């Protein structure tokens, strides 16, 4: 059993490395200059631009940037945000709220899922069972940001129940 668990943990290492490399590459290949994006429409002084590039390792090759990111992630030194605060402090500050939201969502999901699953199981082959099957497949298939946009449009714009932001 422990051999299997150890093997599975070791198998996650290349997956994590590959995922971080892919995400880092997608951000790196994005058009535009991130430093210019910080300043918006204002012109960027070359000295300031060079200082920011050095501070965030943007003056180094892509692979070196990625390796420095991995080193920082392993040592929990995620650097400074654009506002100058340490990123790890920002994560620690918001983590309790994130856990509360996740636990509330899990509780609601469990109550609704168990209730709907029980009713669908008791009424097997009927309309409620088919409706729950289609609904669950739809929720799994459609990305969450699409649901967010649709809900924001319906409840915020059309019905006016919440301010759309």
N, C-alpha and C positions, 0 to 999 in steps of 0.2 A: 504494500500500500504506500509506504513512504517513498519507495523507489518511483512509483507512478507519479506521486505528487511532486517530487523533485524534478522528474523528467518534464512534467507539464510547466513547472516554473521556469526551467531552463529554456523551454520552447517559446516562452513569452518574450525573452530577451530580443531575438531577431525581429519579432513582430513589433515590439515597441521601437526598436531602432529604425525599422523600415517605415513605420507610421510617422515618427518624428521627422525622418529624412524627407518623406513625401510632403508633409505639411510645410516644412521649412522650405522645400524647393518651390512649392506653389506660391508661398508668400514672396520668395526671392524673385521668382519669374514674373510677378505682377508688374504691369507697366507703371511707369512713373517713379519718381524719386521720393522715398519716405521722408527725407529731410525737408524737401520742398513742401511736402504735404503738411508738415508741422507748422509752417509759416503761412499757409494759405496763399493769398494774393500778394503778400508782402515780398519784396526782394530779399534774397538770402545773401548775407555777407560771406565771402569765401572763408574767412578765418573762423567764423562761427560754424559754418558748414563743416569744415575740417575738424573742429573740436567735437561737434556732435557725432560725426562719423567715427572718430577715434573712441569716444565714450561708449558708443553702442556697437563697436567692432564692425561697422559698416564699411570700413576701408580695407577689410581683409577679404580674401577669397571666400567663396561660398562654403566650401568644405570646412575651412578653419572656423567660420562663423558657427556652423552647425556643431562642430566639436566643442567649441567654447560654450555653446548653449547647453550641450549634454553635460559638460563638466559642471556648469552652474546648477543644472537641474539636480544632479547627483549630490552636490554639496549644499543644496538649498540656497545658493547664492544666485538669485534670479535677476540681480541688477536693480537698476532704478527705472521707475516709470517715466513717462514724458513729463510728468508734473514734479519729478525729483524725489518722490517717496520710494523707499525700498518695496519691490513687488511682493516679497514674502510677507511684509507687514500688512500690505493691503489684502493678501489672501487670508492671513490669520484673522484680520479684523472682520472680514465678510463670511468666514467659514461657518460660524455658529448660525447665522441666518440661512445660509445655504442648507445646512443640515436640517434645520426646522422645516424649511420648505420641502425638502426631499422626503422627510418623514410624514409630513401632512399629505403630500401627493401619494406616497405609498399607502397610507391608511385609506384615503379616499379610493384609490385604485383597488385595494383589496376588498373593501366593502362592496363597491359596485361590481367588481369582477366575480366575487363569490356569489353575490345575490343573483346577478344576471346568469351566471353559469348554472346555479342551482335551478332557477326557474326554467332555463332552456333545457336542462337535463330532464326535468319533470314533464315538460311539454315537448318531448322529442319529436321532430318532424313537423311541428306546427309552425305557425307564422312567427311567433316570438323566437323560436330556435333559429329559423332561417334569417330573421332580422339580426339577431346577435352574431351569427356567423358572418354575414355580409359586413356588418359594422366593425367587427374585430379585424377582418381582413383589410378593410379600408383604413383603419387606424394604423395597422402595421405597414401598409404599403405607401401611404402618403407621408412625406417628411413633416416634422412638427412645425417648421417655420411656415409651411403652407397653411396649416390649421390656424396658426397664430394670425396670419394675414387675413384669412377668411373670417375668423371670429372677431377680429378688430374691426373689419369692415361692417359685418352684420350688427354687432352689439354696440360699436362705437359710432359709426357713421350713419347707418340706416336707422337703428332703434334709438340711438342717443343715450343708452344706459350708462356708458363709461366714456371718459374723454379719450379720443384716439390720439396716441402719441407715436 
